[in-house]
Amino acid sequence: MATAPLPREVIKWLQSLDLSFSIKNPKRDLTNGYMVAEIFSRYYPKDVDMLTYENGLRLEAKVDNWEQLFRLFKRKGINIQKQEFDPVMHCAPGAAILFLFKVYNVLTKRTVKTMGPIPELMSQEHEKPAFMRETASRRLKDHEISRIQDNVERTIAAIDTLGYYHQERRTLKATEAPVLIQQERRLRMGLPKDNKQSKDDEQMESLQIDEVKVKALQGGNTQQRGGDNTTKDLPPPKATSSRSQLMKAVHTPQTSVGALANLSQPTLFVKPATDIMRPLVFTIVQESEELSKMIDTRREDIIVSFMEQCREGIRDAGREAGNRNGTPEEAEKRMREIEETSVRVFETLASRAQLLVDTLTKSPPEFWKVWCTFFPALTDFSESSPIFESAVFFFKRLGELMREADPGLTQQLMLDVGLPPVSKELGRAPEKREALCEIVYSFTQEDALNHLLALRALKEKVGDNLPVYVSCLANLIQFDAQLGLLEEHLLDLYIYYALVATQNSQPRIRVAGISILTTITMFSAHFQSILALIPSFAALAGDEWWEVQAQLLRLAAHLLGKLSVGERQDMPTGDDDDGSATSKAEPSPAEAQSAIDQLLSIISRLFVVSNSKNVLQVGLSALVHLLPEYPTLLPMFVTVLLEQRPALRQRLLEPSDEGTDRARRTYVHGNFSRMYEESYLPGVWPHLDVAQTLAMQLDVSPLDRFELEHMEVLSASLPQRFEDFEADEWLHIFERVKQYIFIALVEPELHIHATQIIKKFYLAPNDKIAMGSIESSKKTLLQALRLLYSADATVPRVEEAAMLVFLRELRAHGGELAIEVEGVVDLFKEMHPEEYGASQLETFFDD
């Protein structure tokens, strides 16, 4: 079979490249990759060295050439995959022409305009009788597919082969349709077969073909969705193209995709999304013993079957195990297997979502099908379910890829197709709002105007349900802030609804409103507009709802941070006022000081020991950043921290695992509580100021002994390394607290904390701190040994072995420290010989 001629524009492009050989037969000339390399050398002369390519027909030469090209594609970010040029290397029918079109598109950013099917893709099937033509099953037995080792790559190759097969079948049908229809009509009229036709007859037959196509489409959709409504009342067909006929059918209200007609005209022939996903889903389902039993893999639509079992299988697994007298462990194992398989399916679809993009952007009905198929995974599973999380990831990935391909259409699809069901779920499941809002924005263009359009569309879908809308705004503003989109028009909308929310009678709405104001303060340069609202939300300091108080503390803390001396010096200047909520001039020093006083008053009312522990936990994380600029907060801050419950306090004082972010938490179980990020206090606060405040409080109110909270706070207040210019201050602090520390040294619960604090001072790199603390505490260490070996058995004492380990660690560092520790033990032996004789201290010198 002769090779199909190339389009004129491609030929002219190839001639302009001045190649060493002209491409007359793409199937033959491109198979070894040499000519492809020469084409790319014209665009990347520094990256393609033609001396490294061999213009030969050996398989080794072909593989080497294409491997070099593939490395070039990856290095330059050229979207040409191995499965696209592999058929070219093996001379697959039509592959070279399609690949040449792809190269033309990549290098010139222009698309080849073809007036018909590529004859090579049709092979010689049209010359054979129908019963002799290849089936899809036979086509998939191609050895070029079976030789691929990687399962995923083999599946992708099979999908492409099926796509070529269906394209060939459609081409055959379009080619044979006029002849078959004409013969059928002549037979019905009793006329003999006649192959001669006039020009008018040909035009009439072409019109009849369009009529048959449209009727078939309308009838099929009507039978599926329309019930008894048929096409018998339709007007006679007009002489219009098949594309306009199809769009007319899509506009018909009875069809299932009628609502999508206003988007964009779908491409007539696209690979169905189900055909792309079916092999991926089938492969994973077959590997699961439980799902393969529950799903009839012979059914045409395995994706629908999978979703049905994904939704019902986990719920029914326990019941079925009980009916079979199974154990709870067996039921849990079955449910876990179904869950893990479902997660694998969504993760695989997300990783291969690029395959769906072309179909979904060219055919809105296909997007509608995919959305309706998988959206139940967002409604039928809880927000903590791995299936829900993997489904969210799939939709987000799909939205991001579609947005890259066609941002305008992707956003319109979300607003018209996705947003109605999402808005219902937003009202039904408050705990899912953050994830669902993220999905909405993943399909929305990343600029302020389009985000504003999306917010207005969401308001239309939500209606008068203010709690749902304000709660969604509180989540969506986080994404706008991360993208830096908080400009004046968006801010006007957010501030308006935040003010409405703060005056609402429902506490949860007030919480969402204050949260919006807090986000604006944190991430927007127009935070001055929030300062004018201080009198309106200051009254909320008397609110009895704990989370309103917690959010108000966060808002006051962030506003104070913006009004600090350092921040005010960096404030943008401007006096223009255009009437919007965000057009506020920089406050004068007097106005700033007045705002600071009001905010400190709000904090003093809420941040007290008697308040809710949840409010105080939020306040500690928010106010710690203000301690360097507002030292008046230190006494109450340290007092609240000491009085906090141990579990809550320890979360703030302990660092997170290396390489991981601190997890956000909810303090009350339920659907409406917001999540809060707790700060690592020692990583933020001024260490010396905190330690001095603690020592000052001990001077004012002395204690008999330290409790656990005192040891934890004192230990956390010590820096990783003492600064030289602070040496005198730290020695003074050590002098004031050493008595408490060495008493804690012999107490079982506090021994570890005491050893860490003592070693921090004794082993400090700063010689002044190290020697000064050792010299000032020798007598105190001697008293601690006397207390450890005293005869009073009523007081709990740490194990002697633990104390010996501590002393040996100090002695092992050598130098002056070892001499001083040995001197203390010798002095204890002289002063208290009986206690020394009954102890194991003599082993201290045996090491």
C-alpha positions in Angstrom: 0.0 0.0 0.0 1.4 3.4 -1.0 2.1 5.9 1.8 -0.4 8.7 2.1 0.9 12.1 0.9 1.8 14.6 3.6 -0.2 17.9 4.0 1.2 20.8 2.0 2.1 22.8 5.1 4.1 19.9 6.5 6.0 19.5 3.2 6.8 23.2 3.1 8.0 23.1 6.7 10.3 20.1 6.0 11.7 21.8 2.9 12.5 24.9 4.9 14.7 22.9 7.2 17.1 22.0 4.4 17.5 18.4 5.5 20.2 16.1 4.0 17.5 13.8 2.7 13.9 14.6 1.6 11.2 12.7 3.5 9.2 10.9 0.8 8.1 7.8 2.7 7.7 8.7 6.4 7.3 5.1 7.4 10.7 4.2 5.9 12.6 7.5 6.4 11.7 8.0 10.1 12.1 4.5 11.4 15.7 4.8 12.5 15.3 8.2 14.1 18.1 9.8 12.1 15.9 12.2 10.2 14.1 13.0 13.4 17.4 13.9 15.0 18.3 16.1 12.0 14.9 17.9 12.4 15.5 18.6 16.0 19.1 19.7 15.3 17.7 22.7 13.4 15.9 23.9 16.6 18.5 22.7 19.2 21.9 22.9 17.4 23.9 22.8 20.6 22.0 19.8 22.0 21.9 17.5 19.0 25.3 16.3 17.6 24.5 14.4 14.4 27.8 12.6 14.6 26.4 10.5 17.4 23.5 9.3 15.3 23.8 6.4 12.8 21.8 6.4 9.6 21.4 2.6 9.5 18.7 0.0 9.6 20.2 -2.3 12.3 18.0 -2.6 15.3 20.8 -1.6 17.6 21.3 1.6 15.6 17.6 2.4 15.8 17.4 1.8 19.5 20.5 3.9 20.2 19.2 6.8 18.0 15.8 6.9 19.7 17.3 6.6 23.1 19.4 9.7 22.5 16.3 11.5 21.2 14.3 10.4 24.3 16.9 11.9 26.6 16.7 15.1 24.6 12.9 15.2 25.0 13.1 14.8 28.7 16.0 17.3 29.1 14.1 20.0 27.1 10.7 19.2 28.6 9.3 18.1 25.2 6.0 16.2 25.6 6.9 13.2 23.5 6.6 9.9 25.2 8.2 6.5 24.4 4.9 4.9 23.4 4.6 7.6 20.7 7.9 6.9 18.9 8.1 3.1 19.6 5.6 2.3 16.9 7.6 4.5 14.5 10.7 2.5 15.1 8.8 -0.8 14.4 7.1 0.6 11.3 3.5 0.4 12.6 0.9 1.5 10.0 0.3 5.3 10.2 2.6 5.7 13.2 5.2 7.7 11.3 2.7 10.2 9.9 1.1 10.8 13.3 4.5 11.2 14.9 5.6 13.7 12.3 2.4 15.7 12.9 3.2 15.7 16.7 6.8 16.9 16.0 5.4 19.6 13.7 3.0 20.7 16.5 5.8 20.7 19.2 8.3 22.6 17.2 6.1 25.1 15.4 3.2 25.4 17.9 0.8 24.9 15.0 -1.7 22.1 14.4 -1.9 20.1 11.1 -5.2 20.6 9.4 -6.2 17.3 7.9 -9.2 17.0 5.6 -9.8 13.3 6.2 -8.6 10.1 7.8 -5.1 8.9 7.3 -5.3 6.1 4.8 -2.5 4.2 6.4 -4.5 3.9 9.6 -7.2 2.1 7.6 -4.7 -0.5 6.5 -6.5 -2.7 4.0 -9.5 -3.4 6.1 -11.9 -1.6 3.8 -11.1 -3.9 1.0 -12.1 -7.0 3.0 -15.6 -8.3 3.7 -16.9 -7.4 7.1 -16.5 -11.0 8.5 -12.8 -11.0 7.6 -11.8 -7.8 9.3 -9.8 -7.7 12.5 -11.5 -7.6 15.8 -10.3 -5.5 18.8 -9.2 -8.7 20.6 -7.0 -9.8 17.7 -5.5 -6.3 17.4 -4.5 -6.4 21.1 -2.6 -9.6 20.5 0.1 -7.6 18.6 3.5 -8.8 19.7 4.7 -5.1 19.9 2.4 -4.8 22.9 3.2 -8.1 24.6 7.0 -7.4 24.4 6.6 -4.4 26.7 7.8 -5.4 30.2 6.3 -2.7 32.4 2.6 -3.4 33.2 1.6 0.2 33.2 3.3 1.0 29.9 1.8 -2.1 28.4 -1.6 -1.0 29.5 -1.1 2.5 28.0 0.1 0.9 24.7 -3.0 -1.2 24.7 -5.3 1.8 25.2 -3.6 3.6 22.3 -4.0 0.5 20.1 -7.7 0.4 21.0 -8.0 4.1 20.1 -6.4 3.5 16.7 -8.8 0.6 16.2 -11.9 2.5 17.0 -10.7 5.5 14.8 -10.3 3.0 11.9 -13.7 1.6 12.5 -15.3 5.0 12.5 -13.5 5.9 9.3 -14.7 2.7 7.7 -18.3 3.3 8.7 -18.1 6.9 7.4 -16.7 5.7 4.1 -19.1 2.8 3.5 -22.3 4.5 4.8 -23.4 6.2 1.6 -23.1 3.1 -0.5 -24.8 0.9 2.1 -27.7 3.4 2.6 -28.2 3.8 -1.2 -28.3 0.0 -1.8 -30.8 -0.5 1.1 -33.1 2.2 -0.3 -32.9 0.8 -3.8 -33.8 -2.6 -2.5 -36.8 -1.3 -0.6 -38.0 0.5 -3.8 -37.6 -2.7 -5.8 -34.9 -1.2 -8.0 -31.8 -3.0 -9.1 -28.4 -2.0 -7.8 -27.0 0.9 -9.7 -23.5 2.3 -9.0 -24.1 5.4 -11.2 -25.2 8.5 -9.3 -25.7 12.1 -10.3 -24.1 15.0 -8.4 -27.5 15.9 -7.0 -28.1 12.4 -5.8 -24.8 12.5 -4.0 -25.6 15.7 -2.2 -29.1 14.3 -1.2 -27.5 11.2 0.2 -25.0 13.2 2.2 -27.9 15.1 3.7 -29.7 11.8 4.6 -26.6 10.6 6.3 -26.6 13.6 8.6 -30.3 13.0 9.3 -29.7 9.4 10.3 -26.8 10.4 12.6 -28.8 13.0 14.5 -31.8 10.8 14.9 -29.7 8.0 16.2 -28.1 10.3 18.8 -31.4 11.9 19.8 -33.2 8.6 20.1 -30.5 7.0 22.1 -30.4 9.8 24.6 -34.1 10.0 24.8 -34.4 6.3 25.5 -31.9 6.6 28.3 -33.1 9.8 30.0 -36.3 11.0 28.5 -38.8 8.2 29.1 -41.7 8.3 26.8 -40.6 11.5 25.0 -39.6 10.5 21.4 -38.5 12.3 18.3 -41.7 11.9 16.4 -42.6 15.6 16.7 -39.2 16.8 15.5 -39.3 19.0 12.4 -38.0 17.7 9.1 -34.2 17.6 8.8 -32.5 20.6 7.3 -29.4 20.7 5.2 -26.9 21.4 8.1 -23.6 19.8 8.9 -23.3 16.8 11.2 -21.5 19.1 13.8 -24.4 21.5 14.0 -26.9 18.6 14.1 -25.0 17.2 17.0 -25.0 20.5 18.9 -28.7 20.8 18.3 -29.2 17.4 19.9 -27.1 18.3 22.8 -29.2 21.5 23.3 -32.3 19.4 23.5 -33.6 19.6 27.0 -34.5 15.8 27.0 -30.9 14.8 26.7 -28.7 14.1 29.7 -26.1 16.6 28.6 -28.4 19.4 27.6 -27.1 21.6 30.4 -23.6 21.4 29.0 -24.5 22.8 25.6 -23.7 26.4 26.5 -20.1 25.5 27.3 -18.3 24.6 24.1 -19.0 22.5 21.1 -17.7 19.0 21.8 -15.4 17.3 19.3 -17.3 14.8 17.3 -14.9 11.9 17.8 -12.9 11.6 21.1 -11.8 8.6 22.9 -14.4 7.9 25.6 -13.1 8.4 29.1 -14.4 5.0 30.2 -12.2 3.4 27.5 -9.2 5.1 28.9 -9.9 4.2 32.5 -11.3 0.7 32.1 -8.0 -1.1 31.6 -6.4 0.7 34.5 -9.3 -0.2 36.8 -9.6 -3.7 35.5 -5.9 -4.5 36.2 -6.1 -3.4 39.8 -9.5 -5.0 40.5 -8.2 -8.3 39.2 -5.4 -8.3 41.7 -7.9 -8.0 44.6 -9.4 -11.3 45.6 -12.4 -9.7 47.4 -13.3 -7.2 44.7 -12.8 -9.7 41.9 -15.4 -11.9 43.6 -17.8 -9.0 44.1 -17.5 -7.4 40.7 -18.6 -9.1 37.5 -15.6 -8.3 35.3 -17.5 -9.4 32.2 -19.9 -6.5 32.5 -19.3 -3.8 30.0 -18.8 -1.0 32.5 -16.4 -2.2 35.1 -15.9 1.3 36.4 -19.6 1.6 37.5 -19.4 -1.8 39.1 -16.2 -0.8 40.9 -17.9 2.4 42.3 -20.9 0.4 43.4 -18.8 -2.0 45.4 -16.5 0.7 46.6 -19.5 2.4 48.1 -21.4 -0.7 49.4 -18.7 -3.3 49.8 -17.1 -1.9 52.9 -20.4 -1.5 54.6 -21.6 -5.0 53.6 -18.4 -6.8 54.3 -19.0 -7.1 58.0 -22.6 -8.2 57.5 -21.5 -10.9 55.0 -18.8 -12.1 57.3 -21.4 -12.5 60.1 -23.7 -14.4 57.8 -20.8 -16.8 57.0 -20.1 -17.1 60.7 -16.8 -15.2 60.1 -14.8 -13.6 62.9 -14.5 -9.8 63.3 -10.8 -10.2 62.3 -11.8 -11.7 58.9 -14.4 -9.0 58.3 -11.9 -6.3 59.2 -9.3 -7.9 56.8 -11.9 -8.0 54.0 -12.8 -4.4 54.5 -9.2 -3.3 54.7 -8.5 -5.1 51.4 -11.4 -3.4 49.7 -10.3 0.0 51.0 -6.7 -0.4 50.0 -7.8 -1.5 46.5 -10.1 1.4 46.1 -7.3 3.8 47.2 -5.0 2.2 44.6 -7.6 2.8 41.9 -7.9 6.5 42.7 -4.2 6.9 43.0 -3.6 5.2 39.7 -6.2 7.4 38.0 -4.7 10.5 39.5 -1.2 9.5 38.3 -2.6 8.9 34.8 -5.0 11.8 34.8 -3.1 13.3 31.9 -4.6 10.7 29.7 -8.1 12.0 30.4 -7.4 15.7 29.8 -7.8 15.7 26.0 -11.1 13.8 26.2 -12.6 15.9 29.0 -11.6 19.3 27.5 -12.9 18.4 24.0 -16.1 16.8 25.2 -18.0 18.3 28.1 -20.4 15.3 28.2 -17.5 13.1 28.9 -16.5 15.4 31.9 -20.1 15.1 33.1 -19.9 11.3 33.0 -16.6 11.2 34.9 -17.8 13.6 37.5 -21.0 11.8 38.1 -19.2 8.4 38.3 -16.7 9.4 40.9 -18.3 12.2 42.9 -20.2 9.7 45.2 -16.7 8.9 46.6 -16.8 12.4 48.1 -20.3 12.0 49.6 -20.5 8.4 50.8 -17.2 8.3 52.8 -16.2 10.3 55.9 -13.5 12.9 55.7 -11.1 10.6 57.6 -11.5 7.7 55.1 -8.5 7.0 52.9 -10.9 6.5 50.0 -12.2 10.1 50.5 -8.7 11.4 50.7 -7.6 9.6 47.5 -10.7 10.7 45.7 -10.0 14.3 46.7 -6.4 13.9 45.4 -7.8 12.5 42.1 -10.2 15.4 41.5 -7.5 18.0 42.4 -5.0 16.5 40.1 -7.5 16.2 37.3 -8.5 19.9 37.8 -4.9 21.1 37.7 -4.1 19.3 34.5 -7.3 20.3 32.8 -6.7 23.9 33.9 -3.3 23.8 32.2 -4.8 22.5 28.9 -7.9 24.8 28.8 -8.3 27.1 31.8 -11.5 28.8 30.6 -13.4 25.7 29.8 -12.2 23.9 32.9 -13.5 26.7 35.1 -16.9 26.8 33.3 -17.2 23.0 33.7 -16.7 23.3 37.4 -19.2 26.1 37.8 -21.9 24.6 35.6 -21.4 20.8 36.2 -19.4 20.4 39.4 -20.5 23.2 41.7 -24.2 22.2 42.1 -23.5 18.8 43.7 -20.5 20.3 45.6 -22.7 23.0 47.1 -25.1 20.5 48.4 -22.4 18.5 50.0 -20.9 21.6 51.5 -24.2 22.2 53.3 -24.5 18.5 54.4 -21.0 17.8 55.6 -19.2 20.7 57.4 -16.2 18.5 58.1 -15.5 18.1 54.3 -15.7 21.8 53.4 -12.0 22.5 53.3 -11.3 19.6 51.0 -14.3 20.4 48.7 -13.3 24.1 48.5 -9.8 23.0 47.5 -11.3 20.9 44.7 -13.4 23.9 43.4 -10.3 26.1 43.3 -8.2 23.4 41.5 -10.6 23.8 38.5 -10.6 27.6 38.7 -8.1 29.9 37.0 -5.6 31.3 39.4 -6.3 35.0 39.3 -8.3 37.4 41.4 -11.1 38.0 38.9 -11.9 34.4 38.2 -11.7 33.5 41.9 -14.2 36.3 42.5 -16.5 34.8 39.8 -16.2 31.5 41.5 -17.1 33.0 44.9 -20.2 34.7 43.4 -21.2 31.4 41.6 -20.9 29.6 44.9 -23.1 32.2 46.6 -25.8 31.6 43.9 -25.7 27.9 44.5 -25.7 28.1 48.3 -28.4 30.7 48.3 -29.4 32.2 51.6 -27.5 29.6 53.7 -25.1 32.2 55.3 -23.5 29.7 57.7 -22.4 27.5 54.8 -21.2 30.3 52.6 -19.2 32.1 55.3 -17.6 28.8 56.4 -16.6 28.2 52.8 -15.2 31.7 52.6 -13.1 31.1 55.7 -11.5 28.1 53.9 -11.2 29.6 50.4 -9.5 32.8 51.7 -6.6 30.6 52.9 -6.0 29.5 49.3 -6.3 33.0 48.0 -3.8 34.2 50.5 -1.3 31.4 49.6 -1.6 32.5 45.9 -1.2 36.2 46.8 -4.6 37.1 45.3 -6.0 39.2 48.1 -6.5 42.4 46.1 -9.1 45.0 46.8 -12.1 43.5 45.0 -11.7 40.1 46.7 -11.0 41.8 50.0 -14.2 43.9 49.7 -16.2 40.7 49.4 -14.4 38.9 52.2 -14.6 41.9 54.6 -18.3 42.4 53.9 -19.3 38.9 54.7 -16.9 38.8 57.7 -18.6 41.8 59.2 -22.1 40.3 58.6 -20.9 37.0 60.2 -19.5 38.7 63.4 -22.9 40.2 64.1 -24.7 36.9 63.6 -26.5 35.1 66.5 -24.9 31.7 65.7 -21.4 31.4 67.3 -20.1 29.2 64.5 -20.7 31.9 62.0 -19.0 34.5 64.3 -16.0 32.1 64.4 -15.8 31.9 60.6 -16.1 35.7 60.3 -13.3 36.4 62.7 -11.2 33.8 61.0 -11.6 35.6 57.7 -10.4 38.9 59.3 -7.5 37.1 60.8 -6.4 35.7 57.5 -6.6 39.1 55.9 -4.5 40.6 58.7 -1.8 37.9 58.3 -1.5 37.9 54.5 -2.7 41.2 53.1 -1.0 44.5 52.9 -4.4 46.2 53.4 -4.7 45.1 57.0 -5.2 48.7 58.1 -8.8 48.4 57.1 -9.2 45.8 59.9 -8.0 48.3 62.4 -11.0 50.5 61.9 -13.2 47.5 62.8 -11.6 47.0 66.3 -14.6 48.7 68.1 -17.0 46.4 66.3 -15.3 43.1 67.3 -14.0 44.2 70.7 -17.4 43.6 72.1 -16.9 39.9 71.2 -14.4 39.7 74.1 -17.4 39.0 76.3 -18.7 36.2 74.1 -19.2 33.0 76.0 -18.4 30.7 73.1 -14.8 29.4 73.6 -13.9 29.3 69.9 -15.1 32.9 69.4 -12.7 33.9 72.1 -9.9 31.8 70.6 -10.3 33.3 67.2 -10.5 36.8 68.7 -7.2 36.2 70.5 -5.6 35.2 67.2 -6.9 38.3 65.5 -5.7 40.6 68.2 -2.3 38.9 68.3 -1.8 39.2 64.5 -2.9 42.9 64.5 -0.5 43.7 67.3 2.2 42.0 65.3 1.5 44.3 62.3 1.5 47.3 64.6 4.8 46.5 66.2 7.7 49.0 65.7 9.5 46.9 63.1 6.3 46.2 61.1 5.2 49.9 61.1 8.5 50.9 59.6 7.8 48.6 56.6 4.2 49.8 56.2 3.3 51.0 52.7 2.4 54.6 52.5 -0.6 56.1 50.8 -3.4 58.4 51.3 -5.8 57.6 48.5 -9.3 56.6 49.5 -11.5 55.3 46.7 -14.4 54.3 49.0 -13.6 50.6 49.1 -13.1 48.6 52.3 -9.4 48.2 51.6 -8.5 51.8 50.8 -7.3 52.9 54.3 -4.3 55.2 54.8 -1.5 54.3 57.1 -2.5 55.0 60.7 -0.8 57.9 62.5 1.4 57.1 65.5 -1.5 58.2 67.8 -4.0 56.0 66.0 -1.6 53.1 66.1 -1.0 53.5 69.8 -4.7 53.7 70.4 -5.3 50.5 68.5 -2.5 48.8 70.4 -4.1 49.8 73.7 -7.4 48.4 72.6 -5.9 45.1 71.4 -3.9 44.7 74.6 -7.2 45.3 76.5 -8.9 42.5 74.5 -6.0 40.1 75.2 -6.0 40.9 79.0 -9.7 40.1 79.2 -9.3 36.7 77.4 -5.8 35.5 78.3 -6.3 34.7 81.9 -5.7 31.5 83.9 -9.4 31.0 84.7 -10.4 30.8 81.0 -10.9 27.7 78.9 -7.8 25.7 78.4 -8.5 25.5 74.7 -8.6 29.3 74.5 -5.4 29.5 76.4 -3.7 26.9 74.1 -4.6 29.0 71.1 -3.5 32.1 72.8 -0.1 30.7 73.8 0.6 29.8 70.1 -0.6 33.2 68.9 1.0 35.5 71.5 4.5 33.9 71.7 5.5 35.9 68.6 4.7 39.1 70.3 6.9 38.6 73.4 10.0 40.4 72.1 8.0 43.5 71.1 5.5 43.5 74.0 7.4 42.3 77.1 4.4 43.3 79.3 2.8 40.1 78.1 5.5 37.9 79.6 4.3 37.5 83.2 0.8 36.4 82.2 2.2 34.2 79.4 4.5 32.3 81.8 1.8 32.0 84.4 -0.7 30.6 81.8 1.9 28.2 80.5 2.7 26.9 84.0 -1.0 26.3 84.7 -1.8 24.6 81.4 -2.6 20.9 81.5 0.6 18.8 81.1 -0.4 17.2 77.8 -1.2 20.6 76.2 1.9 22.2 77.6 4.2 19.5 76.5 2.9 19.7 72.9 4.0 23.3 72.8 7.4 22.7 74.3 8.4 19.6 72.4 9.8 19.9 68.8 8.1 18.1 66.0 9.9 15.2 64.3 12.7 16.3 61.9 11.4 16.9 58.4 7.7 17.0 59.3 5.4 19.9 59.8 3.4 20.4 63.0 0.0 18.9 62.5 -3.1 21.1 62.9 -5.5 20.0 65.6 -9.1 20.4 66.7 -9.7 20.8 70.4 -13.3 19.7 70.4 -14.6 16.6 68.6 -17.3 17.5 66.1 -18.0 18.8 62.6 -17.8 22.5 63.3 -14.6 23.1 65.2 -11.8 24.7 63.2 -8.3 23.3 63.1 -5.4 25.2 64.8 -1.7 25.0 64.3 0.3 24.9 67.5 3.6 26.7 67.7 6.9 25.3 69.0 7.3 27.9 71.7 11.1 27.5 72.4 11.7 28.0 68.7 10.1 31.5 68.8 10.2 33.1 72.3 13.0 35.2 73.7 14.8 32.6 76.0 16.5 35.0 78.3 13.3 37.1 78.9 11.3 34.0 79.7 13.9 32.6 82.1 14.1 36.0 83.8 10.4 36.2 84.2 10.2 32.7 85.7 13.0 33.6 88.2 11.3 36.9 89.0 8.0 35.1 89.8 10.0 32.7 92.1 11.5 35.7 93.9 8.1 37.2 94.5 6.4 33.9 95.4 9.0 31.4 96.6 8.3 27.6 96.4 9.3 24.7 98.6 10.2 22.7 95.5 9.8 22.7 91.8 6.9 20.8 90.2 7.1 19.2 86.8 5.8 22.3 85.0 8.5 24.5 86.4 11.2 22.1 85.3 9.7 21.8 81.8 9.4 25.6 81.3 12.9 26.3 82.7 14.5 23.6 80.6 12.7 24.9 77.5 13.7 28.5 78.2 17.4 27.6 77.9 18.8 28.3 74.4 20.7 25.9 72.2 23.8 28.1 72.7 24.4 30.9 75.3 25.3 34.2 73.8 28.5 35.7 75.2 27.0 39.1 75.9 24.3 37.4 78.0 26.6 35.4 80.2 26.2 37.6 83.3 22.4 37.5 83.1 22.3 33.6 82.7 24.7 33.2 85.7 22.4 35.4 87.7 19.4 33.3 86.7 21.2 30.1 87.6 22.1 31.5 91.1 18.4 32.3 91.7 17.1 28.8 90.7 20.0 26.4 91.6 18.5 25.4 94.9 15.3 24.2 93.2 17.3 22.4 90.5 19.5 20.4 92.9 16.6 19.4 95.0 14.9 18.2 91.9 18.0 16.2 91.1 17.2 13.7 93.8 13.5 13.4 93.0 12.5 10.5 90.7 10.1 12.4 88.5 12.3 15.5 88.0 15.8 13.9 88.0 16.1 13.7 84.2 15.1 17.4 83.7 17.5 18.5 86.5 20.4 16.6 84.9 19.7 18.3 81.6 19.6 21.8 83.0 22.8 21.3 85.1 24.7 19.8 82.2 23.5 22.7 80.1 25.3 25.2 82.4 28.3 23.0 83.4 29.1 22.1 79.8 28.4 25.4 78.2 30.9 26.5 75.5 31.1 29.8 77.2 33.8 29.4 79.9 32.4 32.2 82.0 29.0 30.5 82.3 30.5 27.0 82.7 33.1 27.8 85.4 30.8 30.3 87.2 27.9 27.8 87.5 30.3 25.1 88.7 31.9 27.3 91.3 28.6 28.7 92.6 26.9 25.3 93.0 29.5 23.0 94.6 27.9 23.5 98.0 24.5 22.9 96.6 25.6 19.7 94.9 27.0 18.5 98.3 23.6 19.3 99.9 21.9 17.2 97.2 24.1 14.2 98.0 23.3 14.7 101.7 19.6 14.7 100.9 19.9 11.6 98.7 21.6 9.5 101.4 19.6 10.9 104.4 17.8 8.4 106.7 14.4 10.0 106.0 12.6 7.2 104.2 9.3 9.0 103.9 10.5 11.2 101.1 10.9 9.5 97.6 14.4 9.5 96.3 15.9 8.7 92.9 17.8 5.5 92.6 21.5 5.7 93.6 22.5 4.2 90.3 21.0 7.1 88.4 22.9 9.6 90.5 26.2 7.7 90.0 25.6 7.7 86.2 25.1 11.5 86.3 28.3 12.0 88.3 30.3 9.7 86.1 29.1 11.6 83.0 30.3 14.9 84.5 33.7 13.4 85.5 34.1 11.9 82.0 34.3 15.4 80.5 37.6 15.9 82.3 39.3 19.2 83.0 38.1 21.5 85.8 34.7 19.9 85.9 36.1 16.4 86.8 38.3 17.9 89.5 35.4 19.9 91.0 33.1 16.9 91.0 35.7 14.6 92.6 36.3 17.3 95.2 32.6 17.4 96.1 32.5 13.6 96.5 35.7 13.7 98.7 34.2 16.5 100.8 31.0 14.4 101.3 33.2 11.5 102.4 34.9 13.6 105.0 31.8 15.3 106.3 29.4 12.3 106.2 31.5 9.1 106.6 28.6 6.9 107.7 26.4 7.8 104.7 29.4 7.5 102.4 30.3 4.0 103.8 26.7 2.8 103.2 26.7 4.1 99.7 28.3 3.0 96.4 30.1 6.3 96.0 33.4 4.6 96.4 32.9 2.9 93.0 32.8 6.4 91.5 36.7 6.5 91.9 37.1 3.0 90.6 36.3 3.9 87.0 
